[in-house]
Amino acid sequence: MLDMIVIGAGQAGLSMGYYLQQGGYNFVILDGEKRIGDTWRNRYDSLILFTPKSYSSLPGMRFEGDNNTLPTKDEIADYLAAYAKRFLLPVKMETTVHKVQKIKNTFKVSTDKGIFHSKHVIIASGAFQKPFIPSISQSLSKEVFQIHSSQYQSPEMIPGGPVLVIGGGNSGTQIATELAENREVTIAISHPFKFLPVNLLGKSIFYWLEKIGLLYAGTDTRRGSWFQKQSDPIFGLELKHLIREEKINIKPRVIKTQGREIIFNDHSKKNVQNIIWSTGFVPDYKWIDIEGVLDAKGFPLHKRGVSPIQGLYYIGLPWQHQRGSALICGVGKDAKFLYSVLEKMI
């Protein structure tokens, strides 16, 4: 019988593992990927973080290199692998969790490598659950190339011709910016862009967000509550310049599709060849087979990661407690808090 099972070996699960290891608990971290860091390695080739190395460290281990440099996705992946190795974290890779159940006071975790039992379970499966593509995509012709932004790797995988990116988050805007180097690109958005520079007065924007008390402000504070209600900014000004230079066209949100035609909210129309759906993700926690764990929309019920189900916890959720909760810069703070809760329970 384990003290704890952590599901997910990304930055959230490893941060939690760090504290559990320090406490001498008998636990395991389960993950379906082949290697630690593969979730990062599998993202698009040109991905670079907005958080500099000074804001990309987990508890107990500094990210080596120039503090002001923005790390690549592969550097993050290698850092996570080195982190697990340094602290001898008990990680079982290539172990996919199919179901979590609670029988009396014991959790039963069924995987493709057998069944595990523990007194406590921490869900650290990440902020990105199931890619969402609107149902209107099904009305498009089979001649139109379509992928979700999570499947995008590089411009070479997109057939020739113009590209329509649908969705105005950071992933979609980065992809649109990259494609605009040698493609005609249009991006359809549901609300106006709000741009923030990556650096301001020689320092990272994350330094300034921390300095003014926003980055780690809890949702239970007036400042944190206000910050949570703001739409996510687009980090970097490259897209802004491309729009100004008319190298990227902006359209309002898509309301209808038919054949090869897209109809926008302003009733304008456009024939398309390639579409990248940068339309985010939806929660997928159906594998947690315990009554009372999810709200009506399928999101976990919790308070700062503590579930109403005794012994069940979460780590790494967006805005679990603060803006950095799902980011490398902030997940360690949530892990430290959750560990303080666990110490009283175990």
LINDA-V950143 format. One record per run of one state. SS is the DSSP state (H for helix, E for strand, - for the rest). FROM is the first residue (numbers start at 1). TO is the last residue. If there is no record, write none. Layout:
ss=SS from=FROM to=TO
ss=SS from=FROM to=TO
This chain:
ss=- from=1 to=1
ss=E from=2 to=7
ss=- from=8 to=10
ss=H from=11 to=22
ss=- from=23 to=26
ss=E from=27 to=30
ss=- from=31 to=37
ss=H from=38 to=41
ss=- from=42 to=47
ss=E from=48 to=52
ss=H from=53 to=55
ss=- from=56 to=57
ss=E from=58 to=58
ss=- from=59 to=60
ss=E from=61 to=61
ss=- from=62 to=69
ss=E from=70 to=72
ss=H from=73 to=86
ss=- from=87 to=90
ss=E from=91 to=92
ss=- from=93 to=96
ss=E from=97 to=103
ss=- from=104 to=105
ss=E from=106 to=111
ss=- from=112 to=113
ss=E from=114 to=123
ss=- from=124 to=129
ss=E from=130 to=131
ss=- from=132 to=134
ss=H from=135 to=139
ss=E from=140 to=140
ss=- from=141 to=144
ss=E from=145 to=148
ss=H from=149 to=151
ss=- from=152 to=154
ss=H from=155 to=157
ss=- from=158 to=162
ss=E from=163 to=166
ss=- from=167 to=169
ss=H from=170 to=179
ss=- from=180 to=184
ss=E from=185 to=189
ss=- from=190 to=194
ss=E from=195 to=196
ss=- from=197 to=198
ss=E from=199 to=200
ss=- from=201 to=202
ss=E from=203 to=204
ss=H from=205 to=211
ss=- from=212 to=221
ss=H from=222 to=229
ss=- from=230 to=233
ss=E from=234 to=235
ss=- from=236 to=237
ss=H from=238 to=244
ss=- from=245 to=247
ss=E from=248 to=252
ss=- from=253 to=253
ss=E from=254 to=259
ss=- from=260 to=260
ss=E from=261 to=264
ss=- from=265 to=268
ss=E from=269 to=271
ss=- from=272 to=273
ss=E from=274 to=277
ss=- from=278 to=280
ss=E from=281 to=282
ss=- from=283 to=287
ss=E from=288 to=288
ss=- from=289 to=293
ss=E from=294 to=294
ss=- from=295 to=299
ss=E from=300 to=300
ss=- from=301 to=302
ss=E from=303 to=303
ss=- from=304 to=305
ss=E from=306 to=306
ss=- from=307 to=311
ss=E from=312 to=314
ss=- from=315 to=322
ss=H from=323 to=326
ss=- from=327 to=327
ss=H from=328 to=345
ss=- from=346 to=346
